[in-house]
Amino acid sequence: MLRELIKNKRRLFFIGLALLGLILVRAFEDNLFYDPFLSFFKTDYQNKPLPDLNCYLLFGNLLLRYALNTFFSLIIIRLLFNERNLMLFSGYLFIFLFVILVIVFFGLLHFSDQPDYLILFYIRRFLIQPLFLVLFIPAFYYQQLTR
């Protein structure tokens, strides 16, 4: 798989563009997305109350950011493994995981008087960063090796 990928310069170029897309989403997160937790989690947040937030705006921006990261991640998966079914499976998995994570995230925010900030931090991290891509690539690569 790796030799085939290196031979195909065009696929490498588009993988690079998708990686650049992921980097740009991260680089301009302050300007592009509403997220009061960006500055909150950069401080000593353990002893502070949760910031004031607009839940609808936060949900919309989490959805947009997750969708952008998912789009670029699916492009990378498609180009790396050159299998449409793997990309479709990943897409369904991304959607399923988003629904679960958003329910848990907003459930913790609304139904807990004092939510565990560390759990919120890590759930939010999975929503705003392409961590699933980092998990899926080795898993899919191992699956291809064992076939």
N, C-alpha and C positions, 0 to 999 in steps of 0.2 A: 504494500500500500504506500509506504513512504517513498520508495523508488519511483513508483508511478506518479506520485504527486510532484516530486522534484522534476521529473521530465516534463510535466505540463506546466509551463511558466504562466499560462493564462489563469489557471486555477489558483496558483500561488498569488498572483496579482490581486485577484478578487478576494481571496482570503485576507490579504493585507488590507484591502479597502474595508472589509467588514470589521477587522480588528481596529482600524482607524475610526470607524463609526462608533465602536464601543468606547474607545478612548475619548472621543469628542463628547459623547454623552456624559461621561464622568467628568471631563475637564470643565464643561459648561453647566454643571448641575446647579450651581448657585443662581445662574441667570435664567435657566430654562424651566426649572421646576419649583413649585411651591412645596417646601418641606421644612417646617419649623424645627424638626428634629436634627437637621444638619448642624446648626449651631449649638443646639441643646446637648448633643452627644459629644461635642468637641470640648465641653467644659467639664467641671467636676459635677456631674449630673446626679450623683447618688443622693445628695442632700437637698436637691431642688425639687420644686413641684413641676409637674408636666407643663410645657408651654401652652399658651392659648392656641387653639387650632380650629380651622374650618374643616370639618370632616369630609364634606363633599368635595371641596377643592383638593384636599389631601388625597382622597381616593382617586379622583380624576388624574392627578399628577403621578400617583403611584402606578396607575394603570398605563398611562402614557409612557412612563419610563420603562416599565416592565415590558410593554409591547415593543418599544425600540430595541431594548436589549435582547428580547426574544427574536425579533426579526434578524438582527445581525448574527445572533447565535445559530439560528436555523440555517442561514446562508453558510456559515462556517462548517456546520455539521454536514450539510449537503455537499459542499465542495471537498471536504476532507475524505468523506467515506463514499461519495458518489453513489449513494443509494437513496432513492426517493422515499421508499417505505420507512427508512430509518429517520428521515427528516419529518415525515408525517407522524410517526410514533412520538418523536421528540416534541412536536408541536402540541399534540394532545396531552402529553405529560406536562409541558409548560403551562397549559391552560388549567389542568387539574391542580397542579401545585399552586398556581396563583390563587385559585378559588379557596383552597385550604388555608394558605398563608394569610390572605386578606381577612377571612372569617376569624381566624385566631387573633390577628393583629388588632382589628377593630373590636373584637370581643373583649380582649384585655383592656383596651382603652375605655370602653364604655361600662363594662360590668364589674370592674375591679376598682375599689376605692384607691388603693395604692398598688398599681401593677409593678411587677418585677421588671425593673428597667433593663436588666441584662437580657431577659427573654425578648422584650420589645426591640432592643438593639439588634439582636441576631435575626429575628424574624424580618425586621425592616431591611437588614443587610441582604437577605435573600431576595427581597422584593426589588431593591434598587440596584443591585450589582449582579453581573452575569455569573454567579457562582455555580448555577446548574450546568453551565457550559463546561466549567472546570471539572465538574463531577462526571458529566456525560462522556466527554471525549475519551478519557482512559477506559471507562466501562465499555464503550462501543468498540474501542480498539482491541481490548482484551477479548470481547465477544468475537470479533473477526479473526483473531489469532487462534481461537479454540475451535472454530468451525472447520 
